[in-house]
Amino acid sequence: MGEYSEGVEARWQVRKLASLMEEQLQRNDHKGKEGWRDERGAWLMAKLIEEVHELFQTTENESIPLSQVAAVVWQEAADIANVAMMVADTYCVDVGAYETGKEAPDAEAV
Ligand SMILES: [Mg+2]
C-alpha cells in the first residue's frame, strides 16, 4: 500500500486514513464483506450525515484529553470516509457502472 497510481506516493495522511478505514471494515467483516451493498442509498446517505455530525461533535468536545484527541478525530474521519466509500460503491453497483462479485475495478477505470 502507499501508491494509488503509478509512480505517485500517497501522502502519510491518506495512508493513515486508508489504514484506519480498512481496520474498521475488518472489525465488521463478521457482518459480511461488502454487506453495505444490501443497504439502501438513502440509508447510507443518512449514515454519512450522522458520521459527519459525530466528527463535528468530537471537534467541539473540549473534554477529550489532548493525548486522545488525534486518535478519536482520525477515527471519526475514517468513519466518514468509509461511509462515503459505501455510498459511491453502492451507487455504482446499483446503476450497473461495474458488476458485483468481481474483483474491484481498476481505480483508473472507475
Ligand atoms: Mg463515528
Backbone and ligand atoms as CSV (ligand in chain L), in Angstrom:
chain,resi,resn,atom,element,x,y,z
A,1,MET,N,N,0.847,-1.188,0.000
A,1,MET,CA,C,0.000,0.000,0.000
A,1,MET,C,C,0.878,1.232,0.000
A,2,GLY,N,N,0.352,2.322,-0.397
A,2,GLY,CA,C,1.128,3.544,-0.403
A,2,GLY,C,C,1.096,4.223,-1.755
A,3,GLU,N,N,0.864,3.454,-2.801
A,3,GLU,CA,C,0.782,4.061,-4.116
A,3,GLU,C,C,-0.649,3.978,-4.614
A,4,TYR,N,N,-1.164,5.032,-5.175
A,4,TYR,CA,C,-2.508,4.983,-5.726
A,4,TYR,C,C,-2.515,5.097,-7.228
A,5,SER,N,N,-1.414,5.454,-7.814
A,5,SER,CA,C,-1.250,5.327,-9.253
A,5,SER,C,C,0.253,5.289,-9.516
A,6,GLU,N,N,0.587,4.853,-10.681
A,6,GLU,CA,C,1.989,4.592,-10.991
A,6,GLU,C,C,2.913,5.773,-10.672
A,7,GLY,N,N,3.867,5.493,-9.823
A,7,GLY,CA,C,4.891,6.494,-9.535
A,7,GLY,C,C,4.466,7.608,-8.595
A,8,VAL,N,N,3.255,7.528,-8.063
A,8,VAL,CA,C,2.791,8.583,-7.168
A,8,VAL,C,C,2.604,8.009,-5.770
A,9,GLU,N,N,3.337,8.505,-4.819
A,9,GLU,CA,C,3.254,8.040,-3.439
A,9,GLU,C,C,2.172,8.826,-2.707
A,10,ALA,N,N,1.265,8.092,-2.072
A,10,ALA,CA,C,0.233,8.764,-1.279
A,10,ALA,C,C,0.874,9.399,-0.044
A,11,ARG,N,N,0.415,10.567,0.298
A,11,ARG,CA,C,0.953,11.226,1.491
A,11,ARG,C,C,0.517,10.475,2.753
A,12,TRP,N,N,1.247,10.735,3.871
A,12,TRP,CA,C,1.036,9.947,5.081
A,12,TRP,C,C,-0.395,10.076,5.599
A,13,GLN,N,N,-1.007,11.231,5.429
A,13,GLN,CA,C,-2.371,11.384,5.947
A,13,GLN,C,C,-3.352,10.481,5.202
A,14,VAL,N,N,-3.128,10.332,3.895
A,14,VAL,CA,C,-4.001,9.463,3.090
A,14,VAL,C,C,-3.768,8.003,3.472
A,15,ARG,N,N,-2.487,7.643,3.672
A,15,ARG,CA,C,-2.188,6.259,4.073
A,15,ARG,C,C,-2.776,5.962,5.446
A,16,LYS,N,N,-2.693,6.904,6.355
A,16,LYS,CA,C,-3.240,6.717,7.700
A,16,LYS,C,C,-4.757,6.527,7.647
A,17,LEU,N,N,-5.421,7.384,6.892
A,17,LEU,CA,C,-6.876,7.286,6.779
A,17,LEU,C,C,-7.276,5.935,6.180
A,18,ALA,N,N,-6.576,5.526,5.135
A,18,ALA,CA,C,-6.882,4.246,4.487
A,18,ALA,C,C,-6.675,3.081,5.452
A,19,SER,N,N,-5.615,3.138,6.260
A,19,SER,CA,C,-5.369,2.062,7.228
A,19,SER,C,C,-6.480,1.994,8.262
A,20,LEU,N,N,-6.880,3.153,8.766
A,20,LEU,CA,C,-7.966,3.189,9.756
A,20,LEU,C,C,-9.273,2.693,9.155
A,21,MET,N,N,-9.520,3.060,7.902
A,21,MET,CA,C,-10.728,2.597,7.221
A,21,MET,C,C,-10.736,1.074,7.129
A,22,GLU,N,N,-9.627,0.499,6.665
A,22,GLU,CA,C,-9.565,-0.946,6.478
A,22,GLU,C,C,-9.676,-1.678,7.808
A,23,GLU,N,N,-9.030,-1.151,8.851
A,23,GLU,CA,C,-9.122,-1.789,10.170
A,23,GLU,C,C,-10.579,-1.840,10.637
A,24,GLN,N,N,-11.290,-0.735,10.438
A,24,GLN,CA,C,-12.691,-0.682,10.861
A,24,GLN,C,C,-13.544,-1.647,10.032
A,25,LEU,N,N,-13.279,-1.698,8.741
A,25,LEU,CA,C,-14.032,-2.615,7.882
A,25,LEU,C,C,-13.789,-4.062,8.301
A,26,GLN,N,N,-12.530,-4.394,8.617
A,26,GLN,CA,C,-12.220,-5.773,9.003
A,26,GLN,C,C,-12.851,-6.137,10.341
A,27,ARG,N,N,-12.984,-5.147,11.244
A,27,ARG,CA,C,-13.670,-5.420,12.514
A,27,ARG,C,C,-15.133,-5.787,12.274
A,28,ASN,N,N,-15.670,-5.357,11.155
A,28,ASN,CA,C,-17.085,-5.622,10.845
A,28,ASN,C,C,-17.276,-6.696,9.779
A,29,ASP,N,N,-16.194,-7.364,9.395
A,29,ASP,CA,C,-16.304,-8.400,8.355
A,29,ASP,C,C,-17.233,-9.539,8.759
A,30,HIS,N,N,-17.392,-9.757,10.069
A,30,HIS,CA,C,-18.276,-10.837,10.518
A,30,HIS,C,C,-19.727,-10.582,10.098
A,31,LYS,N,N,-20.040,-9.321,9.771
A,31,LYS,CA,C,-21.399,-8.992,9.313
A,31,LYS,C,C,-21.561,-9.297,7.825
A,32,GLY,N,N,-20.456,-9.646,7.193
A,32,GLY,CA,C,-20.490,-9.926,5.762
A,32,GLY,C,C,-19.676,-8.898,5.002
A,33,LYS,N,N,-18.733,-9.382,4.208
A,33,LYS,CA,C,-17.923,-8.454,3.420
A,33,LYS,C,C,-18.800,-7.747,2.397
A,34,GLU,N,N,-18.592,-6.479,2.260
A,34,GLU,CA,C,-19.365,-5.655,1.327
A,34,GLU,C,C,-20.857,-5.725,1.636
A,35,GLY,N,N,-21.174,-5.930,2.914
A,35,GLY,CA,C,-22.566,-6.005,3.352
A,35,GLY,C,C,-23.323,-4.707,3.141
A,36,TRP,N,N,-22.578,-3.598,3.028
A,36,TRP,CA,C,-23.223,-2.303,2.800
A,36,TRP,C,C,-24.006,-2.278,1.486
A,37,ARG,N,N,-23.653,-3.203,0.572
A,37,ARG,CA,C,-24.370,-3.215,-0.710
A,37,ARG,C,C,-25.824,-3.634,-0.550
A,38,ASP,N,N,-26.151,-4.180,0.627
A,38,ASP,CA,C,-27.548,-4.543,0.892
A,38,ASP,C,C,-28.357,-3.359,1.401
A,39,GLU,N,N,-27.653,-2.271,1.728
A,39,GLU,CA,C,-28.357,-1.107,2.284
A,39,GLU,C,C,-28.885,-0.216,1.156
A,40,ARG,N,N,-29.954,0.497,1.473
A,40,ARG,CA,C,-30.498,1.442,0.508
A,40,ARG,C,C,-29.625,2.694,0.486
A,41,GLY,N,N,-29.553,3.325,-0.670
A,41,GLY,CA,C,-28.743,4.531,-0.810
A,41,GLY,C,C,-29.138,5.616,0.169
A,42,ALA,N,N,-30.446,5.765,0.391
A,42,ALA,CA,C,-30.915,6.810,1.303
A,42,ALA,C,C,-30.442,6.543,2.728
A,43,TRP,N,N,-30.411,5.263,3.121
A,43,TRP,CA,C,-29.948,4.911,4.466
A,43,TRP,C,C,-28.453,5.256,4.598
A,44,LEU,N,N,-27.690,4.930,3.573
A,44,LEU,CA,C,-26.255,5.221,3.623
A,44,LEU,C,C,-25.998,6.728,3.670
A,45,MET,N,N,-26.774,7.497,2.922
A,45,MET,CA,C,-26.620,8.954,2.953
A,45,MET,C,C,-26.922,9.498,4.350
A,46,ALA,N,N,-27.977,8.975,4.983
A,46,ALA,CA,C,-28.311,9.404,6.345
A,46,ALA,C,C,-27.183,9.029,7.302
A,47,LYS,N,N,-26.603,7.853,7.102
A,47,LYS,CA,C,-25.476,7.403,7.937
A,47,LYS,C,C,-24.272,8.323,7.736
A,48,LEU,N,N,-24.054,8.745,6.510
A,48,LEU,CA,C,-22.937,9.649,6.232
A,48,LEU,C,C,-23.110,10.972,6.989
A,49,ILE,N,N,-24.315,11.501,6.956
A,49,ILE,CA,C,-24.592,12.750,7.682
A,49,ILE,C,C,-24.394,12.544,9.186
A,50,GLU,N,N,-24.832,11.391,9.677
A,50,GLU,CA,C,-24.651,11.061,11.103
A,50,GLU,C,C,-23.168,11.035,11.459
A,51,GLU,N,N,-22.360,10.445,10.593
A,51,GLU,CA,C,-20.918,10.363,10.878
A,51,GLU,C,C,-20.259,11.741,10.817
A,52,VAL,N,N,-20.703,12.584,9.902
A,52,VAL,CA,C,-20.179,13.955,9.844
A,52,VAL,C,C,-20.520,14.679,11.147
A,53,HIS,N,N,-21.730,14.469,11.635
A,53,HIS,CA,C,-22.150,15.079,12.898
A,53,HIS,C,C,-21.269,14.585,14.050
A,54,GLU,N,N,-20.944,13.298,14.046
A,54,GLU,CA,C,-20.075,12.754,15.099
A,54,GLU,C,C,-18.697,13.411,15.074
A,55,LEU,N,N,-18.140,13.615,13.879
A,55,LEU,CA,C,-16.832,14.282,13.789
A,55,LEU,C,C,-16.941,15.718,14.293
A,56,PHE,N,N,-18.011,16.405,13.895
A,56,PHE,CA,C,-18.210,17.780,14.359
A,56,PHE,C,C,-18.292,17.825,15.878
A,57,GLN,N,N,-19.080,16.934,16.460
A,57,GLN,CA,C,-19.214,16.907,17.925
A,57,GLN,C,C,-17.878,16.608,18.593
A,58,THR,N,N,-17.096,15.739,17.982
A,58,THR,CA,C,-15.794,15.403,18.547
A,58,THR,C,C,-14.879,16.627,18.564
A,59,THR,N,N,-14.904,17.390,17.472
A,59,THR,CA,C,-14.029,18.569,17.417
A,59,THR,C,C,-14.515,19.675,18.356
A,60,GLU,N,N,-15.772,19.615,18.750
A,60,GLU,CA,C,-16.317,20.608,19.683
A,60,GLU,C,C,-16.190,20.162,21.138
A,61,ASN,N,N,-15.809,18.910,21.341
A,61,ASN,CA,C,-15.761,18.333,22.693
A,61,ASN,C,C,-14.417,18.631,23.351
A,62,GLU,N,N,-14.409,19.615,24.217
A,62,GLU,CA,C,-13.158,20.036,24.859
A,62,GLU,C,C,-12.777,19.144,26.029
A,63,SER,N,N,-13.616,18.156,26.356
A,63,SER,CA,C,-13.293,17.281,27.486
A,63,SER,C,C,-12.424,16.087,27.072
A,64,ILE,N,N,-12.217,15.939,25.775
A,64,ILE,CA,C,-11.357,14.841,25.329
A,64,ILE,C,C,-9.909,15.214,25.655
A,65,PRO,N,N,-9.209,14.357,26.409
A,65,PRO,CA,C,-7.814,14.665,26.741
A,65,PRO,C,C,-6.975,14.846,25.475
A,66,LEU,N,N,-6.079,15.805,25.525
A,66,LEU,CA,C,-5.249,16.099,24.355
A,66,LEU,C,C,-4.518,14.859,23.851
A,67,SER,N,N,-4.155,13.975,24.778
A,67,SER,CA,C,-3.431,12.752,24.396
A,67,SER,C,C,-4.303,11.795,23.572
A,68,GLN,N,N,-5.632,12.003,23.613
A,68,GLN,CA,C,-6.539,11.106,22.890
A,68,GLN,C,C,-7.198,11.763,21.682
A,69,VAL,N,N,-7.028,13.076,21.560
A,69,VAL,CA,C,-7.732,13.813,20.504
A,69,VAL,C,C,-7.405,13.278,19.112
A,70,ALA,N,N,-6.141,13.078,18.823
A,70,ALA,CA,C,-5.753,12.648,17.474
A,70,ALA,C,C,-6.407,11.311,17.127
A,71,ALA,N,N,-6.345,10.354,18.040
A,71,ALA,CA,C,-6.909,9.033,17.753
A,71,ALA,C,C,-8.416,9.122,17.517
A,72,VAL,N,N,-9.096,9.894,18.350
A,72,VAL,CA,C,-10.555,9.978,18.239
A,72,VAL,C,C,-10.965,10.703,16.959
A,73,VAL,N,N,-10.305,11.813,16.667
A,73,VAL,CA,C,-10.668,12.599,15.478
A,73,VAL,C,C,-10.359,11.823,14.198
A,74,TRP,N,N,-9.203,11.170,14.153
A,74,TRP,CA,C,-8.870,10.379,12.959
A,74,TRP,C,C,-9.863,9.236,12.773
A,75,GLN,N,N,-10.291,8.608,13.874
A,75,GLN,CA,C,-11.246,7.504,13.742
A,75,GLN,C,C,-12.582,8.005,13.212
A,76,GLU,N,N,-13.015,9.152,13.696
A,76,GLU,CA,C,-14.280,9.703,13.198
A,76,GLU,C,C,-14.161,10.075,11.714
A,77,ALA,N,N,-13.006,10.593,11.324
A,77,ALA,CA,C,-12.782,10.913,9.908
A,77,ALA,C,C,-12.809,9.636,9.067
A,78,ALA,N,N,-12.235,8.564,9.597
A,78,ALA,CA,C,-12.242,7.281,8.871
A,78,ALA,C,C,-13.662,6.738,8.746
A,79,ASP,N,N,-14.482,6.955,9.777
A,79,ASP,CA,C,-15.888,6.530,9.698
A,79,ASP,C,C,-16.577,7.229,8.529
A,80,ILE,N,N,-16.356,8.522,8.404
A,80,ILE,CA,C,-16.948,9.290,7.296
A,80,ILE,C,C,-16.451,8.740,5.964
A,81,ALA,N,N,-15.143,8.539,5.880
A,81,ALA,CA,C,-14.561,8.058,4.625
A,81,ALA,C,C,-15.120,6.688,4.248
A,82,ASN,N,N,-15.300,5.826,5.244
A,82,ASN,CA,C,-15.855,4.502,4.951
A,82,ASN,C,C,-17.279,4.603,4.426
A,83,VAL,N,N,-18.096,5.417,5.061
A,83,VAL,CA,C,-19.484,5.507,4.597
A,83,VAL,C,C,-19.525,6.193,3.223
A,84,ALA,N,N,-18.659,7.158,2.992
A,84,ALA,CA,C,-18.596,7.790,1.667
A,84,ALA,C,C,-18.213,6.757,0.613
A,85,MET,N,N,-17.264,5.888,0.960
A,85,MET,CA,C,-16.887,4.799,0.045
A,85,MET,C,C,-18.086,3.902,-0.228
A,86,MET,N,N,-18.854,3.594,0.835
A,86,MET,CA,C,-20.022,2.718,0.682
A,86,MET,C,C,-21.086,3.360,-0.208
A,87,VAL,N,N,-21.287,4.661,-0.063
A,87,VAL,CA,C,-22.238,5.383,-0.911
A,87,VAL,C,C,-21.806,5.272,-2.373
A,88,ALA,N,N,-20.537,5.539,-2.628
A,88,ALA,CA,C,-20.031,5.503,-4.006
A,88,ALA,C,C,-20.118,4.091,-4.587
A,89,ASP,N,N,-19.687,3.109,-3.793
A,89,ASP,CA,C,-19.675,1.724,-4.269
A,89,ASP,C,C,-21.089,1.226,-4.538
A,90,THR,N,N,-21.989,1.468,-3.611
A,90,THR,CA,C,-23.367,1.006,-3.762
A,90,THR,C,C,-24.049,1.675,-4.943
A,91,TYR,N,N,-23.812,2.975,-5.088
A,91,TYR,CA,C,-24.416,3.700,-6.214
A,91,TYR,C,C,-23.928,3.105,-7.539
A,92,CYS,N,N,-22.613,2.872,-7.635
A,92,CYS,CA,C,-22.051,2.342,-8.884
A,92,CYS,C,C,-22.595,0.952,-9.201
A,93,VAL,N,N,-22.758,0.121,-8.167
A,93,VAL,CA,C,-23.346,-1.206,-8.376
A,93,VAL,C,C,-24.795,-1.065,-8.825
A,94,ASP,N,N,-25.545,-0.197,-8.139
A,94,ASP,CA,C,-26.969,-0.034,-8.432
A,94,ASP,C,C,-27.216,0.427,-9.867
A,95,VAL,N,N,-26.354,1.291,-10.379
A,95,VAL,CA,C,-26.574,1.801,-11.738
A,95,VAL,C,C,-25.864,0.950,-12.789
A,96,GLY,N,N,-25.161,-0.107,-12.327
A,96,GLY,CA,C,-24.502,-1.003,-13.270
A,96,GLY,C,C,-23.188,-0.478,-13.817
A,97,ALA,N,N,-22.585,0.473,-13.096
A,97,ALA,CA,C,-21.309,1.018,-13.562
A,97,ALA,C,C,-20.209,-0.031,-13.492
A,98,TYR,N,N,-20.327,-0.969,-12.563
A,98,TYR,CA,C,-19.480,-2.155,-12.541
A,98,TYR,C,C,-20.253,-3.271,-11.860
A,99,GLU,N,N,-19.763,-4.491,-12.067
A,99,GLU,CA,C,-20.523,-5.659,-11.648
A,99,GLU,C,C,-20.146,-6.096,-10.244
A,100,THR,N,N,-21.125,-6.656,-9.544
A,100,THR,CA,C,-20.845,-7.249,-8.240
A,100,THR,C,C,-20.192,-8.606,-8.459
A,101,GLY,N,N,-19.526,-9.092,-7.430
A,101,GLY,CA,C,-18.933,-10.416,-7.495
A,101,GLY,C,C,-17.630,-10.468,-8.248
A,102,LYS,N,N,-17.174,-9.329,-8.744
A,102,LYS,CA,C,-15.900,-9.285,-9.446
A,102,LYS,C,C,-14.870,-8.601,-8.561
A,103,GLU,N,N,-13.650,-8.797,-8.918
A,103,GLU,CA,C,-12.607,-8.027,-8.257
A,103,GLU,C,C,-12.913,-6.553,-8.427
A,104,ALA,N,N,-12.464,-5.743,-7.479
A,104,ALA,CA,C,-12.687,-4.307,-7.578
A,104,ALA,C,C,-12.130,-3.835,-8.909
A,105,PRO,N,N,-12.852,-2.989,-9.582
A,105,PRO,CA,C,-12.366,-2.496,-10.865
A,105,PRO,C,C,-11.126,-1.638,-10.677
A,106,ASP,N,N,-10.328,-1.556,-11.692
A,106,ASP,CA,C,-9.141,-0.693,-11.663
A,106,ASP,C,C,-9.603,0.731,-11.333
A,107,ALA,N,N,-8.976,1.297,-10.334
A,107,ALA,CA,C,-9.401,2.622,-9.877
A,107,ALA,C,C,-9.405,3.640,-11.011
A,108,GLU,N,N,-8.480,3.476,-11.939
A,108,GLU,CA,C,-8.411,4.443,-13.045
A,108,GLU,C,C,-9.573,4.286,-14.009
A,109,ALA,N,N,-10.190,3.079,-13.992
A,109,ALA,CA,C,-11.292,2.821,-14.914
A,109,ALA,C,C,-12.627,3.254,-14.324
A,110,VAL,N,N,-12.638,3.549,-13.035
A,110,VAL,CA,C,-13.900,3.921,-12.374
A,110,VAL,C,C,-14.211,5.386,-12.621
L,1,MG,MG,MG,-18.291,7.661,14.029
